[in-house]
């Protein structure tokens, strides 16, 4: 059976093909980028809330 991203199982028994490894790395990078963007948005939203509290004297 040809190894694809859908059929590959991460074990110590079999090395991924270059194609599968590239796809795994691409997906991991996309997940990391999305997570970073969400964390950055949350951080700056919280900073805005705190700044508004400071201006309002709360």
Phi, psi and omega in degrees: 000135179288135180283127174230172180300329181280335183257347183286132175245126182285104177221172177277001187275328188221132177283142177288153174290163178301321180297313180295318179298318177299317180295317177300315180293321178298315180293321177297319179295319178297317178298317180295319180297314180297315180298318179296317179297318179295317179295320179295316178299315179299314181302310183290329174296317179294322176298320179295317178299313180295322177295319178294323176296317181296317180294323182281351180078025181274000000 
